[in-house]
Amino acid sequence: MVLSRRDKVLSLIGLAMKAGRCASGEMMTETETKSGRAKLVIVASDVSENTKKKFRDMCEFYKVPIYFYGDKDTLGHAMGKEFRASLAILDNGFADGIQKELKNRED
């Protein structure tokens, strides 16, 4: 069951990317978060502790929800890129859908 939920998160990320409502890469994620456009930040679970802390602190400061999910390859693949350590969802609808899926997975 976890696999289908995981696929749904990744397919929502892919749809957000195709719709132009997703920014990826550390610099773009940071820029969109600080500008207030990021509705949700997702960081790969396999990034360094420094990177996790940087994004955790930044998202806490700017009040943006953050999740650690998948790995760099999985996130990159979902976006049609090689690998990505982080991404920002720039649309409330996509952000809500992804968060709902991630919360369901935690239950």
GIRADA-V340780 format. One line per field, one symbol per residue. phi: phi as a letter, one per 40 degrees, with the letter a starting at -180 (. if undefined). burial: b if it has 9 or more other ideal C-beta (glycine too) atoms within 8 Angstrom, else e. Layout:
BEGIN
phi->???
burial->???
END
This chain:
BEGIN
phi->.dcccdccdccccccccccgbabbgdccccdccccgcccabbbccccccccdcdccccccccfbcbbbagbdccccdccgbcabcaabcbbcccdccccccccdccc
burial->eeeebbebbbbbbbbbbebebbbbbeebbbbbbeeeebbbbbbbeebeeebbeebbebbeebebbbbebbebebbbbbbeeebbbbbbbbbeebbebbbebbeebee
END
